[in-house]
Amino acid sequence: MEELRKQLLHEVVRVYGPLQGQNIGAIIIPAFIGDFKNVLEKADTSDEIYEEYMTEDKKIHVVLEGRRKLGSKGVKLEITGCIVNDERIPLYKEHCYV
């Protein structure tokens, strides 16, 4: 999960610059991921789910992909993909659980 946060922050800083990007990223990244976690928790399917997010000024457009996965200890919420401004962000770890 931390790797995803770092990669999202990198993209936000790339668009807004270092100072403004850090400030904006500190707010929107937890908000996007937190909302997506709620979407996954409420899902009634194990199929892939997509949710789109955008900043107010429309400079950052994020699509998070994920699914509910049944594990040995119950349901796990997994982020399987992330697209920022039409570019897929590689998730280096095999599983990214929320």
C-alpha angles and dihedrals in degrees: 000000000000090000090056091050091051093049092048090049090050090055093047091050090048090056101038103027128248104294101037091037093056091051095046093042092053088060108034101040096060089041094052094045093044092051091047089052089055090049091052092046091054095045116112095201139065091219121113112282125203127199127180127214131183136183117242092253090048094233093121121049115179128186115192120196125196150132144214109255126195111227134175091270097044135274119353123195111223129190105212102176147006131200121190119189092341094309120112112232111217114235103214097195117072093233128030109189123190 
